[in-house]
Amino acid sequence: MSNADHDAIIIGSGHNSLVCALYLLRAGWTVRVLERADTPGGAVKTVDLTEPGFRHDWAAMNVSNFRNSAFYADFGAALERQGVEFVTAENCFASVYDDGTWFGVGTDTDANIARIAALSERDAETWKTLTDDFPSRAATVGGLMSSPMNWSALAGLGFSALRQHGWAGTLDLARFALSSPRDWLGRTFESEKVRAALAPWGMHVDYAPDIATGAIFPYLEAFGDQAGGLSIGKGGADTIIRAMVAEIEAQGGSVECGTEVTRILHEDRKAQAVEIAGGARITAGKAIIANVAPKALARLTGGTGDTGYDEGLDTFRHAPGTVMIHLAMSDLPDWRAGPELRDYAYVTIAPTLDVMALAYQQPVAGLLPEEPMIVVGQPTAIDPSRAPDGKHTLWLQVRMVPGEIKGDAADQIDATDWETALPPFAERVLDIVERHAPGLRGRVLGMRAVSPRDLEADNPNLVGGDQVCGSHHLSQNAVFRPVRGYSDGSTPLKGLYHTGAAVWPGASTGAGPGTLLGQMLT
């Protein structure tokens, strides 16, 4: 070992940081993770927000991608020894419509097909075909989403696709990968209700219905959930964080909260140390790894000296924001569309693709959406341990809202600051939910609404409440994420690396950026 304090210093304790730390520790590195907040995990944490005994996932709830990840294949046994636990929903997600009906996807393929057949016999046949083709298509699409963005890896994926699917099949996959959700759903399904049930999964990662390359996400979520269910953390999403921190410490690493890094020190184009609040310096012998938003990385370095890279960090675009509403409940909602919905992990209120498109475009223009897309998470329907006996929590995610308010699309809320606008906007959201679940408010025991400003104050990576740390549109994704030439997490400074959702393959609890960087460094 060199005279440095540690081989690696990791800034920020988001799950990608912890994932990368475990790869480095396995390779024999000494690792120290520094976190400014009082608890580790970034946006993946579970806290008491309303009433005693009610556990709420602050932001992330769905951890299926983590459980199914390459990282978990490598470290799952160790994390299970450290106490990580999951609960799998067989009734995964559903959507409700203004006519009082619903459609949902679960692990019972025959039941899914029967529900689709009631809407369209043709769509039921299409669903059967997509189900049969999913394992082979998912291997190709999933391989792309988890592959480094370099020519050798992409060439290997291309040759594999050609061998498996032929030229025609490979071109069909390429067309699919470039399609917007509306484009793919429109040419695949004739039922507007089936389309509207799948499209919200693009919105989760900044793909409104008409954004190119967004079709992948509704496809993978729908058929992945059907194949294996939807996983949440038992007792809360933070089960994955607690287990990773415990394993890091068991391997000799450390995760230190309440420690803010204020500067990354570099000389002669080489990163050497970090400075923490108070002025102390900590040196790194092999790597400094920053899990921060691009503009924060620019601020910490003071500039790398590479004009193109520094400008890329400065012009990095963030997605619209999010409002979270956490409810402690005496009972689950009574959904007007049917009691079966009480068993679903997610119920989305976004009845058409046009409603979703407006719910995206209005926030992009700085307006509070008139009819926001609302994802109602019902974690205690799957995991009763999150609330006292017989009680429940609801997790309401409002996608999308403006980080900076310029006005209200409904022309009802005059405030342009979130502190003032949040209460009436939260009431708008609850009004919409109550339309589909009459009597909801009468079951609320406690409530905490969280604005984009609150999300960013808690975690500066969520700029303007952007939960995916940057737009995933094609001009800022793949080889361009976060800056062309640096999608592997490298930077112009030797020994400085970048990870987290701002780096390819972007946002997800699947921990792709941390996995790819950890594998590259070791």
Secondary structure, DSSP 8 states (H G I E B T S, - for coil): --SSSEEEEEE--BHHHHHHHHHHHHTT--EEEE-SSSSSBTT--EEE-SSTT-EEESS--B-HHHHTSHHHHHHHHHHHHTT--EEEESEEEEEE-TTS-EEEEES-HHHHHHHHHTT-HHHHHHHHHHHHHHHHHHHHHHHHHTS-SSHHHHHHHHHHHHHHHHHHHHHHHHHHHH--HHHHHHHH---HHHHHHHTHHHHTTT--TT-TT-THHHHHHHHHHHHH-EEEETT-TTHHHHHHHHHHHHTT-EEESS--EEEEEEETTEEEEEEETTS-EEEEEEEEEE-S-HHHHHHHHT--S-HHHHHHHHT-----EEEEEEEEESS----TT-GGGGG-SEEEE--SHHHHHHHHHHHHTTEE-SS-EEEEE-HHHH-GGGSSTT-EEEEEEEEEE-SS--EETTS-----SHHHHHHHHHHHHHHHHHHHSTT-GGGEEEEEEE-HHHHHHH-TTSGGG-TTSS--SGGGSGGGSSSTT-TTSB-SSBTEEE-STTSTT-SSTT-HHHHHHHHHH-
